[in-house]
């Protein structure tokens, strides 16, 4: 069985923004998941970067959904 390739379509350290993007993708019926990446630096505290991941075949559609969201919220 072939495993789906997942790609990152959105990244943020703001959990509420990640949740919003995730719900937009859910509304568009795009399967997605969130991955935590812990970034450790010697001079600063550990930061968490959250990534919204989708299947490779949904990447283009996901970017369209995210771009629409960003454009709608750019003027607020």
mmCIF file of the C-alpha atoms, coordinates in Angstrom:
data_MODEL
# 
_entry.id   MODEL 
# 
loop_
_atom_site.group_PDB 
_atom_site.id 
_atom_site.type_symbol 
_atom_site.label_atom_id 
_atom_site.label_alt_id 
_atom_site.label_comp_id 
_atom_site.label_asym_id 
_atom_site.label_entity_id 
_atom_site.label_seq_id 
_atom_site.pdbx_PDB_ins_code 
_atom_site.Cartn_x 
_atom_site.Cartn_y 
_atom_site.Cartn_z 
_atom_site.occupancy 
_atom_site.B_iso_or_equiv 
_atom_site.pdbx_formal_charge 
_atom_site.auth_seq_id 
_atom_site.auth_comp_id 
_atom_site.auth_asym_id 
_atom_site.auth_atom_id 
_atom_site.pdbx_PDB_model_num 
ATOM 1  C CA . UNK A 1 1  ? 0.000   0.000  0.000  1.00 0.00 ? 1  UNK A CA 1 
ATOM 2  C CA . UNK A 1 2  ? 1.359   3.384  -1.025 1.00 0.00 ? 2  UNK A CA 1 
ATOM 3  C CA . UNK A 1 3  ? 1.833   5.902  1.755  1.00 0.00 ? 3  UNK A CA 1 
ATOM 4  C CA . UNK A 1 4  ? 0.580   9.420  1.057  1.00 0.00 ? 4  UNK A CA 1 
ATOM 5  C CA . UNK A 1 5  ? 3.250   12.077 0.845  1.00 0.00 ? 5  UNK A CA 1 
ATOM 6  C CA . UNK A 1 6  ? 2.463   15.000 3.119  1.00 0.00 ? 6  UNK A CA 1 
ATOM 7  C CA . UNK A 1 7  ? 3.651   18.532 2.536  1.00 0.00 ? 7  UNK A CA 1 
ATOM 8  C CA . UNK A 1 8  ? 3.586   21.636 4.694  1.00 0.00 ? 8  UNK A CA 1 
ATOM 9  C CA . UNK A 1 9  ? 1.208   24.348 3.453  1.00 0.00 ? 9  UNK A CA 1 
ATOM 10 C CA . UNK A 1 10 ? 1.188   26.714 6.434  1.00 0.00 ? 10 UNK A CA 1 
ATOM 11 C CA . UNK A 1 11 ? 3.510   27.374 9.343  1.00 0.00 ? 11 UNK A CA 1 
ATOM 12 C CA . UNK A 1 12 ? 3.060   29.505 12.453 1.00 0.00 ? 12 UNK A CA 1 
ATOM 13 C CA . UNK A 1 13 ? 3.936   29.645 16.124 1.00 0.00 ? 13 UNK A CA 1 
ATOM 14 C CA . UNK A 1 14 ? 0.408   30.901 16.851 1.00 0.00 ? 14 UNK A CA 1 
ATOM 15 C CA . UNK A 1 15 ? -1.877  27.948 17.765 1.00 0.00 ? 15 UNK A CA 1 
ATOM 16 C CA . UNK A 1 16 ? -5.095  29.920 17.172 1.00 0.00 ? 16 UNK A CA 1 
ATOM 17 C CA . UNK A 1 17 ? -3.978  30.878 13.655 1.00 0.00 ? 17 UNK A CA 1 
ATOM 18 C CA . UNK A 1 18 ? -3.087  27.229 12.965 1.00 0.00 ? 18 UNK A CA 1 
ATOM 19 C CA . UNK A 1 19 ? -6.541  26.156 14.199 1.00 0.00 ? 19 UNK A CA 1 
ATOM 20 C CA . UNK A 1 20 ? -8.206  28.704 11.921 1.00 0.00 ? 20 UNK A CA 1 
ATOM 21 C CA . UNK A 1 21 ? -6.306  27.487 8.839  1.00 0.00 ? 21 UNK A CA 1 
ATOM 22 C CA . UNK A 1 22 ? -7.061  23.903 9.829  1.00 0.00 ? 22 UNK A CA 1 
ATOM 23 C CA . UNK A 1 23 ? -10.798 24.635 9.991  1.00 0.00 ? 23 UNK A CA 1 
ATOM 24 C CA . UNK A 1 24 ? -10.698 26.423 6.602  1.00 0.00 ? 24 UNK A CA 1 
ATOM 25 C CA . UNK A 1 25 ? -9.100  23.300 5.092  1.00 0.00 ? 25 UNK A CA 1 
ATOM 26 C CA . UNK A 1 26 ? -11.659 21.083 6.870  1.00 0.00 ? 26 UNK A CA 1 
ATOM 27 C CA . UNK A 1 27 ? -14.454 23.225 5.383  1.00 0.00 ? 27 UNK A CA 1 
ATOM 28 C CA . UNK A 1 28 ? -12.920 22.675 1.933  1.00 0.00 ? 28 UNK A CA 1 
ATOM 29 C CA . UNK A 1 29 ? -12.812 18.923 2.694  1.00 0.00 ? 29 UNK A CA 1 
ATOM 30 C CA . UNK A 1 30 ? -9.026  18.805 2.510  1.00 0.00 ? 30 UNK A CA 1 
ATOM 31 C CA . UNK A 1 31 ? -7.529  16.185 4.830  1.00 0.00 ? 31 UNK A CA 1 
ATOM 32 C CA . UNK A 1 32 ? -4.915  17.829 7.039  1.00 0.00 ? 32 UNK A CA 1 
ATOM 33 C CA . UNK A 1 33 ? -2.933  17.392 10.223 1.00 0.00 ? 33 UNK A CA 1 
ATOM 34 C CA . UNK A 1 34 ? -0.738  19.540 12.417 1.00 0.00 ? 34 UNK A CA 1 
ATOM 35 C CA . UNK A 1 35 ? 2.874   18.753 13.215 1.00 0.00 ? 35 UNK A CA 1 
ATOM 36 C CA . UNK A 1 36 ? 4.891   20.254 16.038 1.00 0.00 ? 36 UNK A CA 1 
ATOM 37 C CA . UNK A 1 37 ? 8.497   21.098 15.357 1.00 0.00 ? 37 UNK A CA 1 
ATOM 38 C CA . UNK A 1 38 ? 10.510  22.129 18.352 1.00 0.00 ? 38 UNK A CA 1 
ATOM 39 C CA . UNK A 1 39 ? 13.222  24.576 17.419 1.00 0.00 ? 39 UNK A CA 1 
ATOM 40 C CA . UNK A 1 40 ? 16.013  24.785 19.942 1.00 0.00 ? 40 UNK A CA 1 
ATOM 41 C CA . UNK A 1 41 ? 18.508  27.625 19.929 1.00 0.00 ? 41 UNK A CA 1 
ATOM 42 C CA . UNK A 1 42 ? 21.390  28.045 22.335 1.00 0.00 ? 42 UNK A CA 1 
ATOM 43 C CA . UNK A 1 43 ? 20.782  31.763 22.904 1.00 0.00 ? 43 UNK A CA 1 
ATOM 44 C CA . UNK A 1 44 ? 16.966  31.774 23.113 1.00 0.00 ? 44 UNK A CA 1 
ATOM 45 C CA . UNK A 1 45 ? 14.293  29.608 24.741 1.00 0.00 ? 45 UNK A CA 1 
ATOM 46 C CA . UNK A 1 46 ? 12.822  26.691 22.857 1.00 0.00 ? 46 UNK A CA 1 
ATOM 47 C CA . UNK A 1 47 ? 10.120  27.786 20.408 1.00 0.00 ? 47 UNK A CA 1 
ATOM 48 C CA . UNK A 1 48 ? 7.406   25.665 18.880 1.00 0.00 ? 48 UNK A CA 1 
ATOM 49 C CA . UNK A 1 49 ? 6.708   25.901 15.199 1.00 0.00 ? 49 UNK A CA 1 
ATOM 50 C CA . UNK A 1 50 ? 3.404   24.377 14.101 1.00 0.00 ? 50 UNK A CA 1 
ATOM 51 C CA . UNK A 1 51 ? 2.947   23.150 10.546 1.00 0.00 ? 51 UNK A CA 1 
ATOM 52 C CA . UNK A 1 52 ? -0.295  22.319 8.790  1.00 0.00 ? 52 UNK A CA 1 
ATOM 53 C CA . UNK A 1 53 ? 0.330   19.304 6.562  1.00 0.00 ? 53 UNK A CA 1 
ATOM 54 C CA . UNK A 1 54 ? -1.799  18.054 3.652  1.00 0.00 ? 54 UNK A CA 1 
ATOM 55 C CA . UNK A 1 55 ? -1.505  15.224 1.150  1.00 0.00 ? 55 UNK A CA 1 
ATOM 56 C CA . UNK A 1 56 ? 0.634   16.156 -1.826 1.00 0.00 ? 56 UNK A CA 1 
ATOM 57 C CA . UNK A 1 57 ? -2.298  15.861 -4.263 1.00 0.00 ? 57 UNK A CA 1 
ATOM 58 C CA . UNK A 1 58 ? -4.247  18.440 -2.177 1.00 0.00 ? 58 UNK A CA 1 
ATOM 59 C CA . UNK A 1 59 ? -1.383  20.952 -2.010 1.00 0.00 ? 59 UNK A CA 1 
ATOM 60 C CA . UNK A 1 60 ? -2.574  23.268 -4.815 1.00 0.00 ? 60 UNK A CA 1 
ATOM 61 C CA . UNK A 1 61 ? -6.161  23.379 -3.508 1.00 0.00 ? 61 UNK A CA 1 
ATOM 62 C CA . UNK A 1 62 ? -4.917  23.967 0.059  1.00 0.00 ? 62 UNK A CA 1 
ATOM 63 C CA . UNK A 1 63 ? -2.775  26.918 -1.047 1.00 0.00 ? 63 UNK A CA 1 
ATOM 64 C CA . UNK A 1 64 ? -5.795  28.419 -2.836 1.00 0.00 ? 64 UNK A CA 1 
ATOM 65 C CA . UNK A 1 65 ? -7.883  28.155 0.366  1.00 0.00 ? 65 UNK A CA 1 
ATOM 66 C CA . UNK A 1 66 ? -5.083  29.682 2.471  1.00 0.00 ? 66 UNK A CA 1 
ATOM 67 C CA . UNK A 1 67 ? -4.402  32.480 -0.059 1.00 0.00 ? 67 UNK A CA 1 
ATOM 68 C CA . UNK A 1 68 ? -8.100  33.397 -0.081 1.00 0.00 ? 68 UNK A CA 1 
ATOM 69 C CA . UNK A 1 69 ? -8.137  33.516 3.728  1.00 0.00 ? 69 UNK A CA 1 
ATOM 70 C CA . UNK A 1 70 ? -5.014  35.719 3.844  1.00 0.00 ? 70 UNK A CA 1 
ATOM 71 C CA . UNK A 1 71 ? -6.391  38.132 1.217  1.00 0.00 ? 71 UNK A CA 1 
ATOM 72 C CA . UNK A 1 72 ? -9.706  38.428 3.061  1.00 0.00 ? 72 UNK A CA 1 
ATOM 73 C CA . UNK A 1 73 ? -7.935  39.223 6.325  1.00 0.00 ? 73 UNK A CA 1 
ATOM 74 C CA . UNK A 1 74 ? -5.216  41.502 4.944  1.00 0.00 ? 74 UNK A CA 1 
ATOM 75 C CA . UNK A 1 75 ? -7.518  44.535 4.966  1.00 0.00 ? 75 UNK A CA 1 
ATOM 76 C CA . UNK A 1 76 ? -8.724  44.165 8.538  1.00 0.00 ? 76 UNK A CA 1 
# 
